[in-house]
Amino acid sequence: MASQLSASSDFTDTLAVHAALKLAIKAKHYDKSPAVKKAALGLCKELEGEKSIYGRQLKMLKLMQKGASVAELGRKLKCSRRTLFRYLNHLEGAGVDISLDGSRYRVGKGVSRMIQA
């Protein structure tokens, strides 16, 4: 299910679902139902995983916080240049502030709050 969600959903929609799940888990809303809590934890793990487009985009954002070249991003994400540029375009379309400083891609300071939620 999570792979369908991350593949067919916009980055911002998936980010909202992911953040809501993490906050509900942290607030212990699922503690009365172990099955629901297990499902929520599993969904979070699947969303953050490298099999999910959203998970790879999150990893890309974290790498770009420090600045990363296309070669570094490709190596760490294990994907092609074309896929990297597709992810960059998708993130920019979602409103993420991405800049190119020399040969390194960087994201704005507000991104760290967004991906930490």
C-alpha positions as CSV (number, residue, x, y, z in Angstrom):
1,M,0.0,0.0,0.0
2,A,2.8,2.5,0.9
3,S,4.5,1.9,-2.4
4,Q,1.2,2.8,-4.2
5,L,0.8,5.9,-2.0
6,S,4.3,7.1,-2.7
7,A,4.2,6.3,-6.4
8,S,0.8,7.8,-7.2
9,S,0.8,10.7,-4.8
10,D,2.4,14.1,-4.9
11,F,5.5,14.6,-2.6
12,T,3.7,17.1,-0.4
13,D,0.7,14.8,0.1
14,T,2.9,11.9,1.1
15,L,4.9,14.2,3.3
16,A,1.7,15.3,5.1
17,V,0.6,11.6,5.6
18,H,4.1,10.7,6.8
19,A,4.3,13.6,9.2
20,A,0.8,12.9,10.6
21,L,1.7,9.2,11.2
22,K,4.9,10.1,13.0
23,L,3.2,12.7,15.2
24,A,0.4,10.2,16.1
25,I,2.9,7.5,16.9
26,K,4.9,10.0,19.1
27,A,1.7,11.2,20.8
28,K,0.9,7.5,21.6
29,H,-2.4,7.6,19.8
30,Y,-2.0,4.0,18.6
31,D,-0.8,2.6,22.0
32,K,-4.3,1.1,22.8
33,S,-4.3,-1.0,19.6
34,P,-1.1,-2.9,19.0
35,A,-2.1,-4.0,15.5
36,V,-2.8,-0.4,14.4
37,K,0.5,0.8,16.0
38,K,2.4,-2.0,14.2
39,A,0.7,-1.0,10.9
40,A,1.5,2.7,11.4
41,L,5.2,1.9,12.2
42,G,5.4,-0.4,9.2
43,L,3.9,2.2,6.9
44,C,6.4,4.9,8.2
45,K,9.3,2.5,7.7
46,E,8.1,1.6,4.1
47,L,7.6,5.3,3.2
48,E,11.1,6.1,4.5
49,G,12.7,3.1,2.7
50,E,14.7,3.2,-0.5
51,K,12.0,1.3,-2.4
52,S,9.7,4.2,-2.1
53,I,10.1,7.3,-4.4
54,Y,9.2,9.4,-1.4
55,G,11.9,7.7,0.7
56,R,14.6,8.4,-2.0
57,Q,13.4,12.0,-2.3
58,L,13.7,12.4,1.5
59,K,17.2,11.0,1.4
60,M,18.0,13.4,-1.5
61,L,16.8,16.3,0.5
62,K,19.0,15.3,3.5
63,L,22.0,15.0,1.3
64,M,21.3,18.4,-0.3
65,Q,21.2,20.1,3.1
66,K,25.0,19.8,3.2
67,G,25.3,20.3,-0.6
68,A,25.7,17.4,-3.0
69,S,26.8,17.1,-6.6
70,V,24.8,15.1,-9.2
71,A,27.5,12.4,-9.0
72,E,27.3,12.1,-5.2
73,L,23.5,12.0,-5.3
74,G,23.5,9.3,-8.0
75,R,26.0,7.2,-6.1
76,K,24.2,7.5,-2.7
77,L,20.7,7.0,-4.2
78,K,21.8,4.3,-6.7
79,C,20.0,5.9,-9.6
80,S,20.6,7.5,-13.0
81,R,21.2,11.2,-13.7
82,R,17.8,11.3,-15.5
83,T,16.1,10.0,-12.4
84,L,17.9,12.6,-10.2
85,F,16.7,15.4,-12.4
86,R,13.2,14.0,-12.4
87,Y,13.2,14.0,-8.6
88,L,14.7,17.5,-8.6
89,N,11.9,18.7,-10.9
90,H,9.3,17.0,-8.8
91,L,10.6,18.5,-5.6
92,E,10.8,22.0,-7.1
93,G,7.2,21.5,-8.3
94,A,6.2,20.7,-4.7
95,G,7.7,24.1,-3.6
96,V,11.0,22.9,-2.3
97,D,13.7,25.7,-2.6
98,I,16.6,24.1,-4.4
99,S,19.6,26.1,-5.6
100,L,22.7,25.2,-7.5
101,D,25.9,26.5,-5.9
102,G,28.8,25.8,-8.3
103,S,28.3,22.1,-9.0
104,R,26.5,21.4,-5.7
105,Y,22.7,21.3,-5.2
106,R,21.5,22.8,-1.9
107,V,18.1,23.2,-0.3
108,G,16.8,26.1,1.7
109,K,16.9,26.2,5.5
110,G,13.2,25.6,5.9
111,V,13.5,22.1,4.4
112,S,15.2,20.7,7.6
113,R,12.0,21.5,9.6
114,M,9.8,20.0,6.9
115,I,11.7,16.7,6.8
116,Q,12.1,16.4,10.5
117,A,8.4,16.7,11.3
